[in-house]
């Protein structure tokens, strides 16, 4: 779960892993709502990163018939990342990790530049 290692990659961020995990989930919930995607985030936060991954992976796989472009646009997932994973047999696993990595980056940027 390299997306959760952002605090070690960027030491200026002053968040515990639990705080970072909670902030990523809040950001993901906002982006899901803004994109009007039919995936809805549960009211309670996941305390374990693997539970968050399992939830998002499950939702993406179950909703694979949906047009995810509005969600990916709101998340601001780089097109180059999508090109790298397209056609992969592990597409949804890679997409889940890419989404969470981008959300972690958004949290980091907001925390770093709001100070």
C-alpha positions as CSV (number, residue, x, y, z in Angstrom):
1,X,0.0,0.0,0.0
2,X,2.4,2.6,-1.2
3,X,-0.4,5.2,-1.2
4,X,-0.3,5.1,2.6
5,X,3.4,5.7,2.7
6,X,3.1,9.4,1.6
7,X,4.0,10.5,5.1
8,X,7.3,8.8,4.9
9,X,7.9,10.0,1.3
10,X,7.1,13.6,2.3
11,X,8.2,14.1,5.9
12,X,6.9,17.6,6.1
13,X,3.4,16.2,6.5
14,X,2.6,16.0,10.2
15,X,0.0,13.3,10.3
16,X,-0.1,9.9,11.9
17,X,-1.0,7.0,9.7
18,X,-4.5,6.9,11.2
19,X,-5.0,10.6,10.6
20,X,-3.8,10.3,7.0
21,X,-6.1,7.3,6.5
22,X,-9.1,9.2,7.8
23,X,-8.3,12.3,5.7
24,X,-7.9,10.1,2.5
25,X,-11.3,8.6,3.2
26,X,-12.9,12.1,3.7
27,X,-11.4,13.2,0.4
28,X,-12.6,10.1,-1.4
29,X,-16.1,10.6,0.0
30,X,-16.1,14.2,-1.2
31,X,-14.9,13.2,-4.7
32,X,-17.5,10.4,-5.0
33,X,-20.2,12.8,-4.1
34,X,-18.9,15.5,-6.5
35,X,-18.7,13.1,-9.4
36,X,-22.3,11.9,-8.9
37,X,-21.0,8.4,-9.1
38,X,-23.4,5.7,-7.9
39,X,-20.7,4.4,-5.6
40,X,-21.5,5.6,-2.1
41,X,-19.0,5.7,0.7
42,X,-20.2,4.3,4.1
43,X,-20.8,6.8,6.9
44,X,-18.2,5.1,9.2
45,X,-14.5,5.3,8.4
46,X,-12.4,2.2,7.8
47,X,-9.8,1.8,10.6
48,X,-7.6,-0.6,8.6
49,X,-6.2,0.4,5.2
50,X,-6.8,-3.1,3.8
51,X,-10.5,-2.6,4.6
52,X,-10.6,0.6,2.6
53,X,-8.8,-1.1,-0.4
54,X,-11.2,-4.1,-0.2
55,X,-14.2,-1.7,-0.1
56,X,-13.1,0.4,-3.1
57,X,-11.9,-2.6,-5.1
58,X,-15.3,-4.3,-4.5
59,X,-17.2,-1.2,-5.5
60,X,-15.2,-0.7,-8.7
61,X,-15.6,-4.3,-9.7
62,X,-19.3,-4.3,-9.0
63,X,-19.9,-1.1,-10.9
64,X,-17.6,-1.9,-13.9
65,X,-20.4,-1.2,-16.3
66,X,-20.6,2.4,-15.1
67,X,-18.8,5.2,-16.9
68,X,-16.1,6.1,-14.3
69,X,-14.7,9.0,-16.3
70,X,-16.5,11.6,-14.2
71,X,-15.1,10.1,-11.0
72,X,-11.6,9.9,-12.5
73,X,-11.9,13.5,-13.6
74,X,-12.9,14.7,-10.2
75,X,-10.1,12.7,-8.6
76,X,-7.8,14.1,-11.2
77,X,-6.2,10.8,-12.0
78,X,-3.4,11.4,-14.6
79,X,-4.2,9.9,-18.0
80,X,-0.7,8.5,-18.1
81,X,-1.5,6.4,-15.0
82,X,-4.7,5.1,-16.7
83,X,-2.8,4.2,-19.9
84,X,-0.2,2.3,-17.9
85,X,-2.9,0.0,-16.3
86,X,-5.4,-0.3,-19.2
87,X,-5.7,-3.9,-20.4
88,X,-4.0,-5.3,-17.4
89,X,-5.5,-8.5,-15.9
90,X,-5.2,-6.7,-12.6
91,X,-6.9,-3.5,-13.8
92,X,-9.2,-3.0,-10.9
93,X,-6.5,-3.6,-8.3
94,X,-4.2,-1.2,-10.1
95,X,-7.0,1.4,-10.5
96,X,-7.9,1.1,-6.8
97,X,-4.3,1.8,-5.8
98,X,-4.0,4.7,-8.3
99,X,-7.2,6.3,-6.9
100,X,-5.9,6.0,-3.3
101,X,-2.5,7.2,-4.3
102,X,-4.0,10.3,-5.9
103,X,-6.3,11.0,-3.0
104,X,-3.3,10.7,-0.6
105,X,-1.4,13.2,-2.8
106,X,-4.4,15.6,-2.6
107,X,-4.4,15.3,1.2
108,X,-0.6,15.9,1.3
109,X,-0.8,19.0,-0.9
110,X,-3.7,20.5,1.1
111,X,-2.0,19.9,4.4
112,X,1.4,21.2,3.1
113,X,0.2,24.4,1.5
114,X,-2.6,25.4,3.9
115,X,0.0,26.0,6.7
